[in-house]
Amino acid sequence: MKKPTSPETQTPGRHLITIPTRDQTEDTVDHSLLRRARLRDRHAQNVARLMEQRRDLRGVYPLADFVDEAIRWTA
């Protein structure tokens, strides 16, 4: 019977799975949440800037109008 792979490709430990600790998992989750918050803020700022530059876009997309108004009310 032929082997499907050569011995050179069969390295020891290649398929070992490391299970992250609870601290590592929490750090990953915290990092993901922080990254999402930054991305959300950046997108909101870009929408507000676009709506400021292009007045003709008002009323085209209701969500963009909502974000723009929300930013104005929090300023």
N, C-alpha and C positions, 0 to 999 in steps of 0.2 A: 504494500500500500504506500502510495506517495504521500509525503508530508506537504501540507498546503503552503507552508512558509519555510524559508531557509533558516538555519540556525543563527545566522547573523541578525535576523530581525527579531528573534525571540530573546529579548533581553530580560534578565531577572528583575522582578519588581515593576515591570511595565504596567501591570494591571492592578497594582495596589491602590486602594482607595483610602484617602485620609479623611477622617470624619472631623469636621471643625468643632472646636470647643464652643461652649456657650458664649464666652467672651468674644470669640472671633465672629460668631454669628450675629451677636448684638452690634459689633462694630460695623459689619457689613450692612445690616439693616439701617443703622444710624447714618452711614455714609449714603446709602440709597435715598433715604428720606431727605437728607440735606441736599443732595444733588437734584432731586425732584423739586424741592422748594426753590432752589436757585433758578432752575429752568423755567418754572412757572412765573417767577418774578421777572425774568428776562423777557419772556414772551409777552407778558402784560405790558412791560415798558415799551417793547417794540410795537405792539398794537396801538398804544397811546401815542407814540411818536408818529406812526403812520397816519392815524386819524387826525393828528394836528397838521401834518403836511398836506394831506389830501382831504379836504373838506367834502369833496364830491362823493366820497365813499360812505358818508353817513346814510344810514337807512338801507344799505345794501345787504349787510349781514348783521342780524340782530345780536348775535353773541359779541361781535366786535364793538357794537354800540354799548352793550351792557358793560363790558370790560372797561371801555373808555370812561363811561360815566362813574363806575365804581372807583376808578383811580382818582377822578376829579373830586369825588365826595370825601375820599380819605386824605386828600392833600391839605 
